[in-house]
Amino acid sequence: GDTLKELLGKTSISLIMNQAKRPGDKDVGASMKTACERYFGIEVGHLGSIGYDDSAVDSVRCRRPLVVHYRDSAASMAIEVGFQKLMRREKRMQMKEASFRG
């Protein structure tokens, strides 16, 4: 655990559960976060989950970004929520670093 923590240094890691089909699938991300913290001593941000969405498959076939081609789809909205969480997490980490420096 300590070696991995040293190798990662100040790297920020976050995860998002993709293609969650069953209600229990959404809990896997939170479990992975806990396991990383408990066994490896690494703080991992959990950004939520993206449910399975047929519009994502169609977006790949059309070779157009999901968030552009199907911006009102459930998957696109979940990506937006995850992105907003990531931005808030990064801002908190920057503020934390700044408080240590000054």
C-alpha positions as CSV (number, residue, x, y, z in Angstrom):
1,G,0.0,0.0,0.0
2,D,2.7,2.5,0.9
3,T,4.7,1.8,-2.2
4,L,1.7,2.4,-4.4
5,K,0.9,5.6,-2.5
6,E,4.5,6.8,-3.0
7,L,4.5,6.0,-6.7
8,L,1.3,7.9,-7.3
9,G,2.5,10.9,-5.4
10,K,0.0,13.7,-5.7
11,T,-1.9,12.1,-8.6
12,S,-5.6,12.5,-8.3
13,I,-7.7,9.4,-9.1
14,S,-11.4,9.4,-9.6
15,L,-13.7,6.6,-10.9
16,I,-17.1,6.4,-12.5
17,M,-19.1,3.2,-12.9
18,N,-20.0,2.8,-16.6
19,Q,-22.9,0.8,-18.1
20,A,-24.6,0.1,-14.8
21,K,-27.5,-2.1,-15.7
22,R,-28.9,-3.3,-12.4
23,P,-29.5,-1.2,-9.3
24,G,-26.7,-3.0,-7.4
25,D,-24.2,-2.1,-10.2
26,K,-24.2,1.5,-9.0
27,D,-22.9,0.5,-5.6
28,V,-19.7,-1.1,-7.1
29,G,-18.0,2.3,-7.6
30,A,-18.5,3.1,-3.9
31,S,-17.2,-0.3,-2.9
32,M,-14.1,0.2,-5.2
33,K,-13.5,3.6,-3.6
34,T,-13.6,2.0,-0.1
35,A,-11.3,-0.9,-1.1
36,C,-8.7,1.5,-2.6
37,E,-8.7,3.6,0.6
38,R,-8.6,0.6,3.0
39,Y,-6.1,-1.7,1.2
40,F,-3.9,0.7,-0.7
41,G,-4.2,3.9,1.4
42,I,-5.2,5.9,-1.8
43,E,-7.9,8.5,-1.8
44,V,-10.1,7.9,-4.8
45,G,-13.0,10.1,-5.8
46,H,-16.3,8.4,-6.7
47,L,-18.1,10.4,-9.3
48,G,-21.2,8.2,-9.6
49,S,-22.4,5.9,-12.3
50,I,-23.6,6.0,-15.9
51,G,-26.4,3.6,-16.6
52,Y,-26.6,1.4,-19.7
53,D,-28.1,3.6,-22.5
54,D,-28.8,2.5,-26.0
55,S,-28.0,6.0,-27.2
56,A,-24.4,5.4,-26.3
57,V,-24.2,2.5,-28.7
58,D,-25.9,4.5,-31.4
59,S,-23.5,7.4,-30.8
60,V,-20.5,5.0,-31.4
61,R,-22.1,3.8,-34.6
62,C,-22.7,7.3,-35.8
63,R,-19.1,8.3,-34.7
64,R,-20.5,11.3,-32.9
65,P,-19.9,12.2,-29.3
66,L,-22.7,11.1,-27.0
67,V,-22.9,14.4,-25.2
68,V,-23.3,16.2,-28.5
69,H,-25.5,13.7,-30.5
70,Y,-27.7,12.7,-27.5
71,R,-27.2,15.5,-25.0
72,D,-30.5,14.9,-23.3
73,S,-30.0,11.2,-22.8
74,A,-29.7,9.7,-19.4
75,A,-26.0,8.7,-20.1
76,S,-25.1,12.2,-21.2
77,M,-26.7,13.7,-18.1
78,A,-24.8,11.2,-15.9
79,I,-21.6,12.2,-17.6
80,E,-22.3,15.9,-16.9
81,V,-23.0,15.1,-13.2
82,G,-19.8,13.2,-13.0
83,F,-17.9,16.0,-14.6
84,Q,-19.3,18.5,-12.2
85,K,-18.3,16.3,-9.2
86,L,-14.8,16.0,-10.7
87,M,-14.5,19.8,-11.0
88,R,-15.6,20.3,-7.4
89,R,-13.2,17.7,-6.2
90,E,-10.3,19.2,-8.1
91,K,-11.1,22.7,-6.7
92,R,-11.2,21.3,-3.2
93,M,-7.8,19.6,-3.7
94,Q,-6.3,22.8,-5.1
95,M,-7.6,24.8,-2.1
96,K,-6.2,22.2,0.2
97,E,-2.8,22.4,-1.4
98,A,-2.8,26.2,-1.4
99,S,-3.6,26.2,2.4
100,F,-0.6,23.9,3.0
101,R,1.7,26.3,1.1
102,G,0.7,29.5,2.6
